[in-house]
Amino acid sequence: MTRVLDPMPVMWKPDRPIEVEGRILSDEEAWWFEFTTEFYALTRGEIDDEWLAALTATLYQRNGDANPKWSAGVVYELLQMQIGDSAADEQHMSPWTPSRH
């Protein structure tokens, strides 16, 4: 049996250009912007900037073709499971949905 390889993943691109301080962001910068903005929203800003930068750099290298808001939600949920294993019994956690920034 011959195995057909999946085509190379298409790099994520924003639906429309993202402008910050009068400058249009590159696709990579837009991914970082969308990911970190979503992660800040999910954590209500209670996140270490250096840790988030390291996380973003690592994820972008391996996951730059995925939607950054979706990626932020997946990471957030995984961390909530890790942190909240005992707390999950005490309170119901609502499912994550991407925010609209």
VENWOSUL-V49901 format. One record per residue. N is the residue number from 1. RES is the residue in three letters. D_CENTER is the distance of its C-alpha to the mean C-alpha in whole Angstrom. Layout:
n;res;d_center
N;RES;D_CENTER
N;RES;D_CENTER
This chain:
n;res;d_center
1;MET;37
2;THR;35
3;ARG;31
4;VAL;30
5;LEU;26
6;ASP;23
7;PRO;23
8;MET;21
9;PRO;17
10;VAL;17
11;MET;14
12;TRP;12
13;LYS;14
14;PRO;13
15;ASP;16
16;ARG;18
17;PRO;18
18;ILE;16
19;GLU;19
20;VAL;19
21;GLU;22
22;GLY;24
23;ARG;22
24;ILE;20
25;LEU;17
26;SER;17
27;ASP;14
28;GLU;13
29;GLU;13
30;ALA;12
31;TRP;8
32;TRP;8
33;PHE;10
34;GLU;7
35;PHE;4
36;THR;7
37;THR;9
38;GLU;7
39;PHE;7
40;TYR;10
41;ALA;11
42;LEU;10
43;THR;12
44;ARG;15
45;GLY;14
46;GLU;16
47;ILE;14
48;ASP;15
49;ASP;15
50;GLU;16
51;TRP;14
52;LEU;10
53;ALA;12
54;ALA;13
55;LEU;9
56;THR;8
57;ALA;11
58;THR;11
59;LEU;8
60;TYR;9
61;GLN;12
62;ARG;12
63;ASN;9
64;GLY;10
65;ASP;11
66;ALA;9
67;ASN;7
68;PRO;4
69;LYS;5
70;TRP;6
71;SER;3
72;ALA;2
73;GLY;6
74;VAL;7
75;VAL;7
76;TYR;8
77;GLU;11
78;LEU;12
79;LEU;12
80;GLN;14
81;MET;16
82;GLN;17
83;ILE;18
84;GLY;20
85;ASP;22
86;SER;25
87;ALA;24
88;ALA;23
89;ASP;26
90;GLU;27
91;GLN;25
92;HIS;23
93;MET;19
94;SER;18
95;PRO;16
96;TRP;12
97;THR;12
98;PRO;10
99;SER;11
100;ARG;13
101;HIS;13
